[in-house]
Amino acid sequence: MKFFLLIFFLIPFNLFSISELEVYGNWAYQYTIDDFTDEKTNIVQAKQNDNLDRFTIVMREPKGFTWSLDIGFQICGGTEKKYKEEIPVLFRVDKNEVLTLMMRPREQKYSDTIDRTKLILAPNKNSQVDILYYYLELQDGNNLKIRVDDPVCKYKHDTDFSLDGFTKAFAPMDKLIQDKLEKEMEKRGLN
């Protein structure tokens, strides 16, 4: 089973040369360094095997982080302007408060098509949300539920990810966030 999980997690990460993969329960942590730009990327990812759904947290040093969501078994896309519209996506850890984030469809690399089943956090649309605080909920929780209710493609998709292993997989990224906060506090003269 571990071999299958290892192979399953390696598929999306094979684009970089220097790379380490660690699997913790239902989550994997990947650290990569690009051969040409030396950009360091930290990836924490879970896959939901029944629906082929994937939730990913990506942190590029020193740029920052984003979330992405890939939905399996749904098809919707096109080139018209309406396909670029953002989608409100609901996140809920256990029975905690629901977090609504705006996510935008990702453009396909080699075509003009927009795929509304491959989503990424919409820049400048979630400034009122404290995502750093949400990482604490993820670390303390048992289950992450996500709902996409797409008004353009008219589908509703619910998925969930066990948080077993999230804390260990997220630990290297958590350390980077803590280090960055400490440096910023020192720079501002706060202790």
N, C-alpha and C positions, 0 to 999 in steps of 0.2 A: 504494500500500500504506500509506504514512504517513497519507494522508487517511482511509482505512478505520480504521486504528488510532486516530486522533484521534477520529473519530466514535464508535467502540466504547468508548473510555474516557470520553467526555463523558456518556454516558447516566446513570450513577449519580450524577454530580456536579452535576447541573443544579438542585439544590434550594437553592443559596445564590446570593446576588447578586454579591458581589465575589469573584472567583475567578481563579486562574491555573492553567493546566495545562501540564505539561511532560512529554514522552514521551522515555524513554531505553531503547532496545532493547525488551525485553519488559515494562518497568515504566513506570508513570506517577506523577508527583508532582502533587498538587493542594493548593493553599493557599486557604482560604476564610475570609471574615469574615461572620458572620451580621449581617444588616441590623438586627435588633431587639435582640439580646443582645450584639453586638460580640464574641462568642466566636470565637476563632481556632482553626481546625482544619487540621491537616496530614494528608494522606492519601497513602500509598504503596500502589500496587495493581498486581497482575499478573493477567491473565486467561489461561486455558488454552483456546484457541479450539475444540479438538476436543470437549471435554466441557462447555464453558460453565462451567467452574469458575473461582472468583475468590478470591484471597487478598489480604487488605487489612490494613494496619497504620494505625491512626488515633491521632493525638495531639491532644488538645484542651488548649489552653493555658488555665490552668495545671493543669488537673485530672489529666492523665496520659494513658496510652495503652492501647490494647487491640488485639487481633488478631481478625479475623473471617474466616470461610471459608464460601463459598456453593458448594454442590455442584449441578452440573447433572445432568440425566437421572436423578435419584433422586426419588422421591415418598414422603413419609412425614410424617404429622402427625395431630393430633387434639386433643382437649380434656382427655383423662384425665390424671391425675397422672403416670402412667408416662412420658408424652411430655415432661415437664419434666426428667427425669433427665439428668444430665451424661453426656457421652461422652468416653472417653479418645481423644485424637487423637495419632497418631505423626508426628513431624517428623524428617527426616534430610537433612542437607546432604552431598552426595557420599557418601562411605563413612564419614563421621564417626559418632560415637555417636548413638543414637536419643534424641530428646527427647519425652517424653510429657507432654502438657498436657491438663487437663480443660477441655472446652468445653461450654457450655450452649446449648440451642436458643433461638432468638430468637422472641419472640411476634410475631404478625402485628399490624400497626398498627390495622387496622379490623375485627378479628374476635377471637374467643376462642381460635382455633386456634394450636397450637404447631407450628412447622415444624422438623423435625429435620434438614433439609438446609441450614439457615441457622444457622451456629454462631458463637458469640462466646466469648472467654475467660471462664471462670467466675470471678467475684470470690472472693477469699480461698481459692481451691483450688489455686493454683500458687505459693504463697509460697516453697517450697523451690527453685524454679527461678530461675536467674539469666538472665532474658530479655535483659538488657543485654549479657551476654557472647555470647548467641546471635546478636546483630546482627553481631558480628565474624565469626562463622562464615558468615553469609549474605553478608557483603561479600567474604570470601575464597573462597567456593565457586563452583561452576559450575551446580549443579542442586539444587533443593529438592524433596524427595519428601514427600508427605503421605498418610497412611492413616487413614481413618475406618472403624471396625468397630463398627457400631451394634447393641448387643444387643437393643434394643427393636424396631427395625424390621427387624432381621436382614438388613442389607446390609453389604457390605464395598466400600469405594470407595477406589481408589488414584488419585492425581493427581500431576503433577509440573510444576514451573515452572522454566524456565531463569532463571538469575540474571544473565543478560546485561542490564546497565543498572541493576541494583539499587543498586550503590554510588552512582551519580550521582543516582538518584531519592531515595535515602535521605539524601543529604548534608545537606539543610536540617534534617531531623529529628535527625540525628546532631549537628549543631551546637547545636541546642536542648538536647539531652541533656547535651552537654559543658558548655555554659554553666550549666545547672542544677546539675551536679555541682561545678563550680568555685565557684559561689555558696554551695552547701551546705558545702563544705570551708572557705571563708573564714569563714562564720558559726560553724563549730565550731573555728576557729583552727588548721586543718590546712593545710599548704602543700605 
